[in-house]
Amino acid sequence: MTGAPLRILLVDDHPVVRHGLTAMFADRPDMAVVAEAADGRAALDVLDAGTGVDVILMDLRMGTGMDGVTAIRRITERDAPPPVLVLTTYDTDADILAAVEAGATGYMLKDAPPDQLCEAVHAAARGQTALAPDVANRLMARLRSPSPALSARELEILGLLARGLSNRAISRELFISEATVKTHLVHVFDKLEVDNRTAAITTAIQRGLIRVG
């Protein structure tokens, strides 16, 4: 390959993960890690500092810092933002949909082979969608499913429900009214063909829609 290597920003709260990825990319002449960040806020600071970045590799959940979905949303709201490629261990529908709707260019899992990950980075740099095979299959299954799919907001509410939050607590968490929460839950129950909260949570877990723990 000729020309300058792709400049990568790594965003992950685990130093060991960042070190391992940096070492992997260091062995390739076509890629270089130019900055690291431990959470979404730190990633925004890197961009604010004017660091030239071609692709951002973003984890989704990063301890108490700004999460990946929020960071992706704020990044993609900018003028001419670099593409964001999610690299995470989370593969539920809720995680995937939230990231894609926030503006992620692609979605890869951390157990992906190095060559596959590097191909995804190049695809993201070209503005192309890069999806791990399991993620692509999950999204295709949703498109082909005859039953109504849950929206990202409905999945978010269902996830909070599974954590034991009440309607009032969910409304405070998401800055929406209790009436709106109840409306979403009615739609969730209808789509999952259940009639109570416990059944909704159980069904969602069985289908891989949400993750508990």
QUIZI-V89212 format. One line per field, one symbol per residue. ss: DSSP state (H for helix, E for strand, - for the rest). A space follows every 50 residues. Layout:
BEGIN
ss = ???
END
This chain:
BEGIN
ss = -----EEEEEE---HHHHHHHHHHHH----EEEEEEE--HHHHHHHHH-- ----EEEE---------HHHHHHHHH------EEEEEE----HHHHHHHH HH---EEEE----HHHHHHHHHHHH----EE-HHHHHHHHHHHH------ -HHHHHHHHHHH----HHHHHHHH---HHHHHHHHHHHHHHH----HHHH HHHHHH-------
END
